[in-house]
Amino acid sequence: MLRNRRISSFSGVLLAAYFIPTWANVAYRIVVSPVQGLFERPNVSLALYMSDHLQLASATIVRFAWLIALSRLTVVAFLAIFAVFALRAVIRKTEDYKEPLAIALTIGSVMSFASVLLASKVGEVEALRMHATELLMMLGTAIVMLFEAPQPKAEPIAAPNDLSLEEAQLTNNG
């Protein structure tokens, strides 16, 4: 059953298993307490850049915190949709479920890349390592999806149309 599964599907499911609980928890902490959730390790580089370099007001920082939480929840939603489609594809033996993974990888990679840039700008080494690791995981799966050859479609066996009623209609009866 698992012989026809693609490596990008397996990698995508592993990414979903990591990013769904992690990013949902980070977004939940921002929703519960925007300022405290923003200054935790996953978001500290963004918070320090906004408060120190851009010198934004606290109300604006809270709005950006909500925007960060919304974007993380969007990635979580697309990864969850991919996981459901992947499970459904295993049951139905189809391969039509890669679009949500591609969207989640695009949005998540842009967010992680921006976080890497901001973490290097404010000098947060631990946040830089975490965001670089997340970015490399997502880019690795995107590259595997990009260069993975499409699976050949199996052509259905067509039965001859000119059978009379006296002939056997079984195929491959050699």
C-alpha positions as CSV (number, residue, x, y, z in Angstrom):
1,M,0.0,0.0,0.0
2,L,2.8,2.4,0.8
3,R,4.9,1.5,-2.3
4,N,3.3,4.2,-4.5
5,R,3.5,7.0,-1.9
6,R,5.8,9.9,-2.8
7,I,8.6,11.2,-0.7
8,S,7.2,14.7,-0.8
9,S,3.9,13.4,0.7
10,F,5.8,11.8,3.5
11,S,7.9,14.9,4.1
12,G,4.7,17.1,4.0
13,V,3.0,14.9,6.6
14,L,6.1,15.1,8.9
15,L,6.1,18.9,8.5
16,A,2.4,19.1,9.3
17,A,3.0,16.9,12.4
18,Y,5.6,19.5,13.6
19,F,4.1,22.8,12.5
20,I,0.5,22.3,13.3
21,P,0.9,22.0,17.1
22,T,3.9,24.3,17.3
23,W,2.6,27.2,15.4
24,A,-1.0,26.8,16.7
25,N,0.4,27.0,20.2
26,V,2.4,30.2,19.4
27,A,-0.7,31.7,17.8
28,Y,-2.8,30.8,20.8
29,R,-0.4,32.5,23.1
30,I,-0.6,35.6,21.0
31,V,-4.4,35.5,21.0
32,V,-4.5,35.1,24.8
33,S,-2.0,37.8,25.6
34,P,-0.8,39.7,22.5
35,V,2.2,41.5,24.1
36,Q,3.4,38.6,26.3
37,G,2.9,36.2,23.4
38,L,4.8,38.4,21.0
39,F,7.8,38.7,23.3
40,E,8.3,34.9,23.6
41,R,11.1,33.2,21.7
42,P,9.2,32.3,18.4
43,N,8.3,36.0,17.9
44,V,10.9,37.9,19.9
45,S,12.8,39.0,16.9
46,L,9.7,40.5,15.3
47,A,8.7,42.2,18.6
48,L,12.2,43.7,19.2
49,Y,12.4,45.0,15.7
50,M,9.0,46.6,15.8
51,S,9.5,48.2,19.2
52,D,13.2,49.2,19.0
53,H,13.9,49.9,15.4
54,L,10.6,51.0,14.1
55,Q,9.5,52.6,17.5
56,L,5.9,51.7,17.0
57,A,3.3,52.4,19.7
58,S,2.0,49.6,21.8
59,A,-1.4,49.6,20.1
60,T,0.3,49.1,16.8
61,I,2.5,46.3,18.2
62,V,-0.7,44.6,19.4
63,R,-2.2,44.9,15.9
64,F,1.0,43.4,14.4
65,A,0.8,40.6,17.0
66,W,-2.7,39.7,15.8
67,L,-1.5,39.8,12.2
68,I,1.3,37.4,13.0
69,A,-1.1,35.1,14.9
70,L,-3.5,35.2,11.9
71,S,-0.7,34.3,9.4
72,R,0.5,31.5,11.6
73,L,-3.0,30.1,11.9
74,T,-3.4,30.3,8.1
75,V,-0.3,28.1,7.7
76,V,-1.7,25.7,10.3
77,A,-5.0,25.6,8.4
78,F,-3.4,24.8,5.1
79,L,-1.2,22.1,6.7
80,A,-4.3,20.6,8.3
81,I,-6.1,20.6,5.0
82,F,-3.1,18.9,3.4
83,A,-3.0,16.3,6.2
84,V,-6.7,15.5,5.7
85,F,-6.3,15.3,2.0
86,A,-3.2,13.0,2.4
87,L,-5.1,10.7,4.7
88,R,-8.0,10.6,2.2
89,A,-5.6,9.9,-0.7
90,V,-4.1,6.9,1.1
91,I,-7.6,5.5,1.5
92,R,-8.7,6.3,-2.1
93,K,-5.3,5.7,-3.6
94,T,-5.1,9.1,-5.4
95,E,-2.4,11.8,-5.7
96,D,-4.5,15.0,-6.0
97,Y,-3.7,16.8,-2.7
98,K,-0.4,18.8,-3.0
99,E,-1.9,22.3,-3.4
100,P,-2.5,23.0,0.3
101,L,1.0,21.9,1.1
102,A,2.4,24.3,-1.6
103,I,0.4,27.2,-0.2
104,A,1.4,26.5,3.4
105,L,5.1,26.1,2.4
106,T,5.0,29.4,0.5
107,I,3.4,31.4,3.3
108,G,5.5,29.7,6.0
109,S,8.8,30.1,4.1
110,V,8.2,33.8,3.6
111,M,7.3,34.2,7.4
112,S,10.4,32.2,8.5
113,F,12.7,34.1,6.1
114,A,11.4,37.4,7.4
115,S,12.0,36.2,10.9
116,V,15.5,35.1,10.1
117,L,16.3,38.5,8.7
118,L,14.8,40.3,11.7
119,A,16.5,38.0,14.2
120,S,19.9,38.7,12.6
121,K,19.1,42.5,12.6
122,V,18.3,42.6,16.3
123,G,21.0,40.1,17.3
124,E,18.8,37.3,18.7
125,V,21.0,34.2,18.1
126,E,18.5,31.5,19.5
127,A,15.6,32.9,17.5
128,L,17.8,33.0,14.4
129,R,18.7,29.4,14.8
130,M,15.1,28.4,15.3
131,H,13.7,30.3,12.4
132,A,16.6,29.1,10.1
133,T,15.8,25.5,11.1
134,E,12.1,26.0,10.3
135,L,13.0,27.7,7.0
136,L,15.3,24.9,5.9
137,M,12.7,22.3,6.7
138,M,10.1,24.0,4.6
139,L,12.5,24.8,1.8
140,G,13.7,21.1,1.8
141,T,10.2,19.9,1.3
142,A,9.5,22.5,-1.4
143,I,12.6,21.4,-3.3
144,V,11.6,17.8,-3.1
145,M,8.2,18.7,-4.4
146,L,9.7,20.7,-7.2
147,F,12.1,18.1,-8.5
148,E,10.0,15.0,-7.9
149,A,9.0,13.5,-11.2
150,P,5.3,13.1,-11.7
151,Q,3.9,9.7,-11.2
152,P,2.9,8.0,-14.4
153,K,-0.8,7.5,-14.9
154,A,-2.0,3.9,-15.3
155,E,-3.9,3.5,-18.5
156,P,-7.1,1.5,-18.1
157,I,-7.5,-1.7,-20.0
158,A,-10.1,-1.3,-22.7
159,A,-12.3,-4.2,-23.5
160,P,-13.0,-5.0,-27.2
161,N,-16.3,-3.6,-28.4
162,D,-17.0,-6.3,-31.1
163,L,-17.8,-9.3,-28.9
164,S,-20.8,-11.4,-29.8
165,L,-23.0,-13.0,-27.3
166,E,-21.4,-16.5,-27.7
167,E,-17.8,-15.3,-26.9
168,A,-16.5,-15.1,-23.4
169,Q,-16.1,-11.5,-22.2
170,L,-13.3,-12.1,-19.7
171,T,-10.1,-10.2,-20.2
172,N,-6.7,-11.8,-19.7
173,N,-8.1,-15.3,-19.8
174,G,-5.1,-16.4,-21.9
